[in-house]
């Protein structure tokens, strides 16, 4: 496949069918980006601090968009960001930050097709298969998230970068998942939403990869494209021999 190819269309079954299936967590199995956008909107709500009530609706939307793109995590950028929108008030920034930190998992949910899809992939026509998760992040963030989502009961193992000591796209964390599955890289497939961390990391470990592409984007990353692409998790059942 050429790097510029649109791979958002329906893909044929992956052959041979994988014996081990590995997933990313955030924005692959759970809607982290959607929950984060909701939390930011609530953090900058008028009831959080009177200063936020002075923002016109258009400026508020721009502030929220910048908050999302400036930093994927954390609140350190809140004061500088708010200052650009005329809110030079440390108390307002701290009120937004405090609410955001205290409601870290607000609105976080599994995507609707996760449970049925993972169960179908595990008990597939090709035989029972181990299923694992590889996720980046500190353990004190990811472990409570995993417990909240209830995904531990769906899979055989979970590798968290903060516990393992290496993070995607380092191939070492993928090799650890293969060790836990007692499988070779040829037998596995990895599904994730990030070209930079998920697809590139799996490729570096010699594992076949499928891009979780719910937005229907064209592949624009500089690296080689994945072996497949899906717009919904349920499409994996046909692709991977469910």
Protein Blocks (a to p, Z undefined) as FASTA:
>chain_A
ZZklcckbccdddddddfbdcddfehplpcfklmmmmmmmmmmgmklpmklmmpcfklmm
mmmmmmmmmpmgdjklmmmmmmmnopacfklmmmmmmmmmmmmmgoiacdfklmmmmmmm
mmgckbpcddddddeddfklmmmmmmmnommmmpmbdcdfklnopacfbfklmmmmmmmn
opafklpccddfblklmmmmmmmnopacddddfkopacfbfbdcdfbdcfbfklmmmmno
ZZ
